[in-house]
Amino acid sequence: MSHDIIKKIGGAFGFEDEENKRAGALAPVKRAQLRIIVYSPKEFGDVRAMAETLLEKAAVLIYFENIGNDLCRRIIDYMNGVGYALDARVEKISDHLVIYAPENAVIEKEIPRAAKSFKWF
């Protein structure tokens, strides 16, 4: 009796005993972790690495603080095209941060009341 309870509790936490493995019991599913790579571009040539990262199903967080508006706009235009082609998600996090996430990622963001009316780049 107590052995059955221990097996049930162990099963609830994803542990299996040898008997269940041989009987063809289903193993718990392991979730893949989402990698987030942070970039702080200095020149337009940096977009290639960002695009390849997104292509590898990792999220790309771009920090735009130390570049001019023209370069910022070019990078965003390019990455928006890459994101569209890959069906990626894009979200502006703040005035200087934008995240591009693969299609299977969910981006949830809490927006303060004062920030609901801010303008994109």
Buried (B, 14 or more C-beta within 10 A) or exposed (E): EEEEEEBEEEBEEEEBBEEBEEEEEEEEEEEEEEEEBEBEBEEEEBBEEBBEBBEEBBBBBBBBEEBEEEBBEBBBEBBBEBBEEBEBBBEBEEEBBBBBBBEEBEEEEEEEEEEEEEEEE
